[in-house]
């Protein structure tokens, strides 16, 4: 990894503000590999050195990956002047600069959302050629039948868009699991609309091999493990 200024390294980890970091350095409280850092502009490779504050190690993370159980009524955006965003839900220990939702869920759709500051990861997750499937649970306004499953499997056109074939599994009178590999605007709602059905509730349960943690209450978030990050990018079919 390229060498970075120590104040930039610490700022990226939300240790303190740039001004506060300069004061910590001036006070001799920041060390790298046991040696006191003399200047804010001194450069180091954060992935190949030990940085400490008051002799306590600072674990450097180049990127962060967060699972959020998104509630209804919150927009999938980094910032919004009028409405609460998914970033507003994050606890202080998970907040850092340049975070954004990797993909989006509609304002009134809930469930699994990944938030990160890794643009390359987000591109892999969302690019059509990656074939990362997503699983949703939909509650609709009428009884579902096998011919609905067949229509989804054949592929649906709506509003000038052609949607790729999708798998559906009916799990209740008016409830189904739907697996898609695209992420077009309001896709599942539009697919159901094309077969004469309106979606009442929609929840994303899975991305690739990554399942929504059932221990997360609505609005709660936690950091993903390395294994879970890889699971999210897996191409395995779900239904």
LUMMI-507777 format. One line per field, with one value per residue: chain; z, x, y of N, C-alpha, C in turn. Coordinates in pm, 1 decimal. Atoms other than C-alpha are relative to their C-alpha. Layout:
<pts>
ch	c(A ...)
n_up	c(Z ...)
n_east	c(X ...)
n_north	c(Y ...)
ca_up	c(Z ...)
ca_east	c(X ...)
ca_north	c(Y ...)
c_up	c(Z ...)
c_east	c(X ...)
c_north	c(Y ...)
</pts>
This chain:
<pts>
ch	c(A A A A A A A A A A A A A A A A A A A A A A A A A A A A A A A A A A A A A A A A A A A A A A A A A A A A A A A A A A A A A A A A A A A A A A A A A A A A A A A A A A A A A A A A A A A A A A A A A A A A A A A A A A A A A A A A A A A A A A A A A A A A A A A A A A A A A A A A A A A A A A A A A A A A A A A A A A A A A A A A A A A A A A A A A A A A A A A A A A A A A A A A A A A A A A A A A A A A A A A A A A A A A A A A A A A A A A A A A A A A A A A A A A A A A A A A A A A A A A A)
n_up	c(0.0 5.7 -126.8 -26.0 -114.4 -124.0 -36.6 88.9 -46.2 -122.5 32.4 72.5 -96.8 -91.0 -132.8 -46.6 110.3 41.9 -97.5 -122.8 29.3 -5.9 -141.3 -54.4 48.1 -69.5 -138.5 -0.2 -39.6 113.5 31.6 107.2 -31.6 -126.4 4.2 -0.7 128.1 -21.7 81.9 59.6 140.6 12.0 74.6 -38.1 61.1 -115.0 -2.4 -34.0 -118.4 -115.5 -42.6 -132.7 -67.0 -143.1 -5.1 33.4 145.6 84.4 107.9 124.9 98.5 122.8 32.4 -96.0 63.8 -105.1 27.3 -63.7 17.5 32.0 -26.6 92.9 -25.1 1.6 138.0 22.9 53.6 -93.9 -63.4 54.7 -73.6 -54.2 -65.3 -67.4 87.8 -65.5 -75.4 -127.9 -92.9 -46.5 -129.8 14.4 22.8 138.8 91.1 50.3 121.4 133.0 2.4 89.1 14.9 120.7 50.4 -73.4 -21.4 4.1 -129.7 -80.6 0.3 -116.4 5.6 10.8 78.0 -32.9 3.5 6.3 64.0 99.6 128.9 83.4 -51.3 40.2 144.0 17.9 -54.4 76.6 144.5 52.9 37.7 -120.7 -24.9 -143.3 -15.9 -120.3 -37.8 -65.9 -40.4 40.9 -36.8 106.1 -29.8 43.6 -10.3 106.9 60.4 72.9 125.6 -32.7 -5.0 138.2 67.5 -48.2 52.4 143.8 23.2 4.5 52.3 -63.3 10.6 91.4 -46.8 2.6 -117.1 18.3 -76.3 -145.0 -69.6 -106.1 -80.0 -81.2 -136.0 -69.5 93.8 75.1 -33.1 83.1 10.3 138.5 19.8 123.0 15.5 44.0 -104.0 66.8 -82.6 -45.2 86.5 -45.0 -0.1 139.2 51.8 -51.7 63.7 135.8 -5.2 -62.9 -145.6 -66.0 -115.8 -124.1 -82.9 69.1 -87.7 55.6 -98.1 32.0 114.1 23.5 -107.0 -128.1 -55.6 -101.6 -136.0 -67.6 -132.4 16.9 3.7 103.7 -27.7 -60.4 93.9 -54.0 100.0 60.7 -9.1 130.3 62.6 46.1 116.5 113.7 23.5 71.1 140.7 60.0 108.6 -19.8 9.0 -131.5 9.7)
n_east	c(84.3 -76.2 -19.7 99.4 -27.1 54.3 125.4 103.5 29.1 79.9 127.3 83.8 51.7 87.3 -61.9 24.2 -4.7 -136.7 -54.9 -29.0 -110.9 -123.1 -30.8 -46.7 -137.1 -82.0 -14.8 -79.2 85.5 11.5 -123.6 0.9 -101.1 -64.9 -70.2 89.2 12.4 -41.0 71.9 125.5 -21.3 -79.1 76.1 -18.7 89.3 82.4 26.2 -124.0 -62.3 89.3 25.8 61.0 37.8 -22.5 -50.3 107.2 -1.0 111.3 17.9 28.9 84.6 2.8 141.7 92.4 116.9 101.8 134.0 107.9 138.1 65.0 143.6 78.3 2.6 -135.3 -47.8 -131.8 -86.3 -102.6 51.7 125.2 30.1 135.9 39.9 -102.3 -65.8 -49.8 -121.3 40.8 32.8 -120.2 -53.6 -124.7 -119.7 -3.0 1.2 -125.8 17.5 16.4 88.8 115.6 66.6 -36.2 133.1 101.8 134.2 97.9 28.9 87.9 -47.7 -85.2 -84.5 -145.9 -69.5 -142.4 -56.9 -145.1 -74.3 -81.2 66.4 -22.7 90.8 135.6 12.9 10.1 128.3 113.5 -16.3 79.3 -82.9 -40.0 105.5 27.5 144.9 59.6 124.3 97.3 130.7 102.7 140.2 75.1 140.9 92.2 -52.4 -93.7 24.2 -113.3 -23.0 -83.9 -136.3 -41.0 -21.2 -127.5 -106.4 -12.2 -47.6 113.4 -22.9 87.7 -44.5 -112.6 -114.3 9.1 -64.4 -45.3 77.6 -20.1 61.2 94.7 49.2 113.8 -14.5 124.2 107.3 -36.1 -140.1 -92.6 -141.4 -36.0 -144.8 -35.1 -143.7 -12.8 36.7 60.5 83.2 127.2 15.3 95.1 133.3 43.9 26.5 130.9 100.5 21.2 89.7 124.7 -13.1 -72.1 -79.2 35.7 -120.6 -114.4 -117.3 -112.4 -48.2 -129.7 -79.0 -95.1 9.8 8.6 135.2 26.4 -14.8 129.5 -19.3 4.4 133.2 15.8 -77.2 -129.3 -108.3 -124.5 -104.6 -9.5 -126.9 -62.6 74.8 128.7 -26.6 -13.0 131.3 84.7 -39.6 11.1 98.1 89.0 144.1 61.8 121.3)
n_north	c(-119.5 -124.5 -69.4 -103.8 -87.7 54.9 -66.9 52.1 136.3 -5.7 -64.0 96.6 97.0 -74.7 -6.3 -136.5 -95.6 -33.0 -94.2 75.3 91.2 -80.0 -22.6 127.7 19.0 -100.0 45.6 123.3 112.3 91.4 71.2 99.3 101.7 -33.5 -128.3 -115.7 -70.0 -139.0 -97.9 46.7 36.4 122.8 100.6 139.5 99.0 39.6 143.8 70.2 -58.7 -8.3 -137.5 -0.8 -124.1 24.5 138.3 94.1 19.5 -43.5 97.0 -70.9 67.4 -79.8 -15.7 59.1 61.0 -0.8 52.0 -75.0 45.2 -127.1 -9.7 -81.0 -143.2 -55.8 3.8 60.1 -105.3 -44.9 -121.6 -51.4 -123.3 1.4 124.3 79.6 96.1 120.9 -32.1 -58.9 108.4 68.8 -42.4 -77.1 82.0 46.4 -114.5 -52.7 -79.2 60.2 116.2 -7.6 129.8 75.3 29.9 -73.9 53.0 -107.8 -61.4 84.3 138.6 22.6 118.0 2.1 -101.9 -8.5 -135.0 14.3 -108.9 70.3 -12.9 118.4 102.7 -36.4 25.7 145.4 44.4 -50.7 15.7 112.2 114.8 72.3 99.9 16.1 4.8 -56.7 67.7 -86.9 51.8 -96.1 20.3 -67.1 -28.4 105.7 135.6 34.1 131.2 55.6 -71.7 -115.6 53.1 26.3 -128.6 -53.9 85.4 -25.1 -136.2 -93.3 -134.9 -98.5 -138.3 -14.0 79.6 146.0 57.7 137.4 98.7 -1.1 113.2 -33.1 111.8 -42.8 53.7 -31.0 -34.1 -121.0 -27.5 77.4 -33.4 -29.7 -11.0 -70.9 -25.9 -138.5 -94.9 -114.7 -86.9 57.1 116.6 102.6 -60.3 -12.9 134.7 41.0 -85.9 50.3 116.8 -41.7 12.1 -108.1 42.1 -69.2 -3.6 59.5 8.7 76.2 96.5 59.5 -46.0 108.2 99.1 -70.8 -9.9 -101.0 52.4 -10.0 -60.2 -145.3 -60.1 -101.3 -121.0 31.9 28.6 55.9 17.7 132.3 71.2 25.7 109.2 -52.4 -85.6 91.7 60.7 -95.7 -3.4 132.9 7.8 114.3 -20.7 8.6 81.8)
ca_up	c(0.0 -70.4 212.2 371.1 602.6 963.5 1014.4 710.7 837.2 1177.9 1034.7 805.4 1110.5 1284.2 1572.4 1603.5 1391.4 1194.4 1443.7 1740.5 1570.2 1526.5 1898.8 1984.2 1770.8 1928.2 2270.8 2166.6 2218.1 1870.6 1802.5 1499.9 1570.5 1916.4 1803.3 1870.9 1554.2 1518.0 1244.6 1103.2 750.9 829.1 605.6 683.2 537.7 774.8 675.1 764.5 1087.7 1437.9 1523.5 1885.0 2077.4 2438.7 2375.4 2281.5 1930.4 1661.1 1426.1 1076.0 833.4 477.3 412.7 621.9 531.1 727.1 730.5 801.6 861.3 683.7 816.1 613.9 574.1 535.4 205.2 67.4 22.3 176.6 245.5 195.3 288.7 372.1 488.4 718.5 536.4 608.4 722.3 995.3 1150.3 1203.3 1557.3 1619.0 1615.9 1256.7 1113.2 895.6 592.1 240.7 338.1 92.3 40.5 -204.8 -407.4 -277.6 -133.8 -198.0 82.0 194.8 131.3 429.3 497.0 404.2 287.8 271.1 349.9 266.3 151.9 -96.5 -448.9 -616.3 -391.1 -466.0 -839.9 -817.7 -613.3 -851.0 -1197.0 -1406.8 -1524.8 -1163.4 -1147.0 -774.6 -694.5 -441.9 -251.8 -145.4 44.2 -105.0 40.2 -230.7 -259.3 -395.2 -383.4 -584.6 -821.6 -1019.7 -1338.3 -1162.1 -1097.0 -1464.1 -1583.0 -1363.9 -1485.0 -1847.8 -1802.4 -1784.0 -1971.3 -1805.5 -1877.7 -2161.8 -1959.8 -2017.6 -1694.2 -1698.7 -1583.7 -1206.5 -969.0 -740.9 -457.0 -305.0 73.6 170.8 16.9 -81.3 10.3 -206.3 -220.2 -536.5 -659.5 -913.6 -1056.4 -1168.2 -973.8 -1196.6 -1055.2 -850.0 -1028.8 -814.4 -767.6 -1142.8 -1218.8 -991.5 -1138.3 -1483.8 -1368.8 -1215.7 -859.6 -619.7 -359.4 -5.6 173.2 44.8 234.4 109.8 287.1 106.4 -125.3 -290.7 -7.4 264.0 476.0 677.3 1039.3 1221.8 1542.6 1397.0 1482.6 1229.6 1207.3 1364.4 1197.7 1249.6 1072.1 830.9 875.9 596.5 530.4 500.9 257.9 29.8 74.6 -51.1 -379.7 -436.6 -743.3 -587.4 -672.9 -381.8 -486.8)
ca_east	c(0.0 118.5 257.6 2.3 31.9 -21.9 -289.9 -478.7 -451.0 -590.1 -858.7 -982.4 -1033.9 -1242.1 -991.9 -1032.8 -1058.5 -753.0 -705.7 -723.5 -485.2 -225.9 -250.9 -211.9 102.7 237.4 182.3 381.3 86.8 99.2 361.7 443.0 629.3 711.5 858.8 693.7 564.1 719.1 508.5 157.0 297.7 516.9 414.8 368.9 217.1 -76.6 -113.3 247.1 311.4 169.3 11.4 -71.6 -245.3 -131.2 35.3 -300.3 -299.1 -519.7 -656.3 -637.9 -913.2 -873.5 -1243.3 -1544.9 -1843.0 -2166.4 -2488.7 -2796.5 -3146.6 -3309.6 -3649.1 -3929.8 -3940.0 -3564.7 -3396.7 -3097.5 -2864.0 -2551.0 -2725.6 -3065.4 -3170.9 -3528.1 -3538.4 -3351.7 -3096.3 -2957.8 -2629.7 -2817.5 -2900.3 -2539.5 -2398.9 -2096.2 -1845.4 -1941.1 -1941.8 -1658.0 -1602.8 -1714.6 -1967.4 -2246.5 -2509.6 -2394.7 -2713.4 -3042.5 -3374.4 -3684.2 -3798.3 -4067.8 -3870.8 -3693.9 -3426.8 -3067.0 -2856.2 -2477.2 -2304.0 -1936.0 -1665.4 -1518.5 -1616.9 -1463.0 -1658.9 -1980.8 -1918.0 -1862.2 -2178.7 -2399.0 -2252.5 -2490.3 -2200.9 -2128.9 -2459.6 -2505.9 -2861.7 -3087.3 -3373.9 -3686.5 -4002.6 -4310.1 -4659.1 -4912.4 -5278.9 -5419.7 -5381.0 -5082.9 -5098.4 -4865.4 -4921.8 -4764.4 -4455.6 -4445.0 -4476.5 -4186.1 -3979.6 -4045.5 -3936.4 -4157.2 -4179.1 -4315.2 -4291.1 -4045.1 -3809.9 -3749.0 -3675.5 -3473.7 -3641.8 -3685.1 -3760.2 -4062.0 -4163.6 -4508.5 -4485.0 -4830.7 -5164.3 -5038.1 -4668.9 -4376.7 -4000.4 -3857.8 -3500.0 -3359.6 -3013.4 -3083.6 -3153.8 -3364.8 -3575.9 -3868.8 -3811.2 -4006.2 -4298.1 -4311.5 -4291.6 -4586.6 -4773.0 -4727.9 -4919.3 -5201.2 -5073.3 -4964.8 -4692.7 -4800.5 -4473.8 -4125.7 -3818.5 -3473.9 -3349.6 -3030.5 -2756.0 -2551.6 -2474.1 -2515.8 -2829.7 -2982.7 -2883.8 -3206.6 -3051.7 -3052.4 -3366.7 -3507.1 -3270.6 -2975.0 -2637.0 -2314.9 -1984.1 -1944.4 -1675.4 -1429.6 -1622.9 -1950.9 -1798.2 -1703.6 -2047.4 -2214.0 -2022.7 -2094.4 -2295.2 -2490.4 -2857.0 -3093.8 -3428.7)
ca_north	c(0.0 356.5 566.3 799.5 1097.3 997.4 1263.8 1131.7 773.8 863.9 1090.5 811.2 590.1 859.2 869.9 1245.7 1558.6 1676.5 1959.8 1721.3 1477.4 1752.2 1822.3 1451.0 1438.6 1757.8 1601.3 1292.1 1059.1 899.0 632.4 418.0 94.4 226.2 557.9 892.9 1059.9 1404.4 1565.1 1539.4 1509.4 1206.0 914.2 545.4 229.1 173.0 -191.7 -273.6 -86.7 -59.8 273.4 350.4 626.4 646.6 307.0 149.8 -7.4 145.8 -119.0 27.3 -69.4 48.5 -8.7 -93.6 -312.7 -280.9 -480.5 -270.3 -399.9 -107.8 0.0 153.5 530.1 582.7 669.3 478.7 773.5 919.6 1248.6 1407.2 1759.4 1658.2 1296.9 1061.4 846.9 502.1 660.8 847.2 508.2 401.9 402.4 629.8 342.3 251.6 602.0 726.7 945.6 851.7 583.4 506.1 234.1 -33.5 -38.5 87.5 -13.7 195.4 423.6 179.5 -139.7 -291.5 -549.3 -620.8 -327.2 -311.3 17.7 62.3 303.3 52.8 155.8 -148.8 -384.7 -196.3 -219.9 -596.6 -634.9 -436.8 -501.3 -717.4 -935.2 -1030.8 -1224.2 -1162.9 -1269.1 -1097.5 -1259.4 -1069.3 -1152.1 -984.8 -954.4 -869.0 -774.2 -1099.9 -1475.4 -1595.9 -1892.5 -2115.8 -1916.1 -1614.1 -1825.2 -1924.8 -1563.9 -1454.7 -1749.9 -1654.9 -1293.6 -985.6 -656.2 -342.8 27.9 -18.5 -241.1 -610.3 -794.5 -1113.9 -1435.7 -1447.9 -1733.6 -1714.9 -1946.0 -1903.0 -1940.2 -1813.1 -1720.9 -1376.1 -1404.1 -1511.9 -1524.2 -1369.4 -1406.3 -1159.5 -1092.8 -735.6 -420.4 -199.5 82.8 -55.6 -385.1 -630.9 -393.4 -336.8 -709.0 -779.0 -481.9 -635.9 -946.3 -742.8 -736.7 -462.7 -513.0 -424.9 -507.4 -585.0 -701.7 -804.4 -1115.7 -1206.8 -1078.4 -1353.4 -1593.2 -1328.7 -1361.1 -1079.9 -1140.3 -1223.3 -1089.3 -736.6 -545.4 -301.4 -3.4 -185.4 -236.8 -429.2 -477.4 -768.0 -1031.3 -1115.1 -1435.8 -1246.9 -996.0 -1284.7 -1442.9 -1125.1 -1152.1 -1521.2 -1621.9 -1906.3 -1937.8 -1913.3 -2061.7)
c_up	c(0.0 138.9 12.8 118.7 124.5 39.0 -88.0 41.4 119.5 -25.1 -68.9 92.7 104.2 142.6 65.0 -122.5 -37.2 102.2 128.6 -20.1 5.0 144.3 65.2 -39.6 72.3 143.9 10.6 34.3 -112.1 -27.7 -118.2 24.1 120.6 3.8 -9.2 -136.8 23.2 -72.0 -61.0 -142.5 -18.2 -60.3 41.3 -84.1 111.8 9.4 40.0 113.5 113.3 43.9 136.1 43.0 149.2 23.5 -19.8 -151.8 -67.2 -117.0 -126.5 -92.2 -122.6 -41.8 110.4 -74.8 109.4 -50.9 78.5 -26.6 -19.7 34.8 -111.6 34.7 2.9 -141.6 -7.1 -69.8 105.3 74.4 -69.6 84.8 68.7 82.7 67.9 -97.9 79.6 80.2 135.9 105.5 61.9 137.0 -19.2 -35.0 -143.2 -100.0 -39.4 -131.5 -121.3 -1.7 -96.5 -4.4 -131.3 -61.3 83.6 21.9 -0.8 141.2 90.0 -12.2 115.5 -23.7 -22.8 -93.6 46.1 -17.7 7.4 -48.3 -107.4 -134.4 -89.0 43.1 -46.1 -147.6 -26.7 43.7 -94.0 -150.0 -50.2 -32.7 121.5 37.1 149.1 20.5 132.1 25.0 81.0 45.2 -30.3 50.1 -97.5 32.1 -51.3 19.5 -120.5 -48.7 -81.8 -131.1 22.1 2.5 -141.6 -75.8 43.0 -60.7 -148.5 -29.9 -25.8 -58.2 66.0 -16.9 -88.5 41.3 -13.6 119.2 -27.9 79.2 148.0 61.1 110.7 71.5 89.7 137.8 86.2 -102.2 -85.8 29.3 -82.8 20.8 -147.4 -7.5 -134.2 -5.6 -54.4 117.2 -60.4 93.0 30.1 -68.7 46.2 2.4 -141.7 -62.1 49.1 -64.0 -139.6 -3.0 81.1 150.9 55.8 124.1 120.8 91.9 -75.1 91.3 -68.3 110.1 -23.4 -120.5 -22.8 104.2 137.6 42.5 97.0 137.2 75.4 142.4 -6.5 -3.8 -111.5 40.4 60.9 -107.0 73.8 -113.4 -52.1 24.0 -140.9 -75.6 -57.0 -121.5 -125.6 -33.4 -82.0 -149.7 -70.1 -99.9 19.9 -14.8 134.7 -2.3 -94.1)
c_east	c(88.0 13.1 -100.8 43.8 -67.8 -130.7 -115.4 -41.2 -94.5 -137.0 -94.1 -62.0 -90.4 54.8 -28.8 -1.3 145.6 67.4 39.6 117.6 133.5 42.3 52.2 145.2 94.8 27.7 79.8 -78.6 -20.3 136.7 -23.3 117.4 84.2 71.8 -100.4 1.5 25.7 -88.7 -126.1 19.7 89.0 -86.4 37.6 -92.5 -86.3 -27.7 123.5 75.5 -101.7 -10.4 -69.0 -34.6 6.0 35.1 -108.8 -6.9 -127.2 -8.3 -41.6 -84.6 -8.4 -143.3 -83.7 -123.6 -103.6 -129.8 -100.6 -132.0 -84.0 -149.1 -71.8 16.0 134.6 54.7 141.4 89.4 102.9 -44.4 -128.1 -40.4 -135.6 -33.3 117.7 57.3 48.6 127.3 -32.8 -29.1 123.4 43.9 135.0 121.8 9.6 5.1 141.7 -27.1 -24.6 -83.4 -115.9 -67.5 40.1 -128.7 -101.5 -123.4 -94.7 -32.9 -82.8 30.7 97.5 93.6 146.5 53.5 144.9 46.3 151.7 63.5 92.7 -73.4 15.3 -90.7 -142.8 -23.1 -14.9 -136.8 -115.4 9.8 -78.9 83.6 47.8 -100.6 -18.4 -151.2 -43.6 -134.4 -88.4 -121.0 -103.0 -136.8 -82.8 -149.4 -98.3 65.7 88.7 -24.9 121.4 25.8 79.2 147.2 53.3 27.9 132.5 116.9 24.8 61.6 -117.2 44.4 -98.8 61.2 121.1 124.4 -30.3 78.1 37.9 -88.2 37.7 -70.2 -91.6 -40.7 -110.8 10.3 -122.6 -103.2 37.3 144.4 91.4 142.7 31.0 150.5 28.2 151.3 24.4 -33.5 -59.4 -98.0 -134.7 -30.6 -106.7 -142.1 -55.0 -29.9 -135.5 -111.8 -34.1 -89.9 -125.6 -0.1 76.5 71.3 -37.7 120.8 112.1 122.1 109.4 60.7 143.8 63.1 108.1 -19.6 -14.5 -145.0 -10.2 6.3 -131.7 12.1 -1.7 -145.0 -5.4 73.6 135.7 101.4 116.6 99.5 -0.4 137.4 56.7 -75.0 -132.1 16.5 10.6 -133.5 -89.4 29.0 -15.8 -115.1 -102.5 -146.7 -62.6 -123.1 21.6)
c_north	c(124.7 61.9 114.3 85.2 -55.8 68.1 -47.8 -140.8 3.7 62.1 -97.5 -103.3 65.4 0.6 135.0 90.4 27.7 92.0 -72.2 -95.1 74.0 24.7 -128.2 -26.1 95.4 -42.0 -129.9 -124.7 -101.9 -62.4 -93.5 -93.7 40.6 132.7 114.2 67.9 148.4 100.4 -61.6 -49.2 -122.7 -110.8 -142.3 -88.2 -56.9 -149.1 -80.6 68.1 0.2 145.1 -5.5 142.1 -27.6 -146.7 -105.7 -14.0 52.5 -97.0 73.6 -87.0 89.7 29.5 -62.9 -48.4 -24.8 -61.4 83.4 -69.9 125.6 -3.7 75.7 147.9 67.8 -13.8 -57.6 101.8 36.8 124.8 41.7 119.9 -4.1 -123.7 -69.2 -101.4 -120.7 27.9 61.3 -106.3 -64.7 50.2 68.9 -84.6 -52.6 115.0 39.7 71.2 -89.6 -127.3 23.4 -137.0 -65.5 -53.5 75.6 -86.1 118.9 47.4 -91.8 -148.8 -15.6 -117.5 28.2 108.1 2.8 144.1 -14.3 129.8 -56.3 0.1 -121.8 -114.9 27.2 -29.0 -149.7 -50.7 32.4 -24.4 -120.8 -123.4 -79.6 -108.3 -28.9 8.5 61.6 -67.5 94.5 -80.3 107.9 -43.7 83.0 4.1 -104.3 -136.0 -29.8 -142.3 -42.6 73.8 129.4 -41.0 -19.2 129.4 62.7 -77.9 25.6 136.5 92.3 133.2 95.0 137.8 20.3 -75.7 -148.7 -54.1 -144.9 -96.0 1.6 -120.1 50.3 -128.1 51.9 -65.4 30.6 42.3 120.4 43.4 -89.1 46.5 20.5 20.7 66.5 19.6 140.3 92.1 125.3 71.4 -65.0 -133.4 -98.2 54.8 10.1 -136.1 -50.8 82.7 -51.3 -123.1 32.2 -5.4 119.2 -53.9 85.4 16.5 -70.7 6.0 -80.8 -85.8 -43.3 68.8 -104.0 -108.4 61.5 16.6 116.7 -65.3 18.7 54.2 152.7 46.9 103.6 127.7 -25.2 -38.7 -63.7 -16.5 -143.5 -60.1 -18.7 -109.1 50.4 91.0 -85.8 -65.9 92.2 1.0 -134.5 -4.5 -111.1 38.8 -30.2 -90.0 -118.1)
</pts>
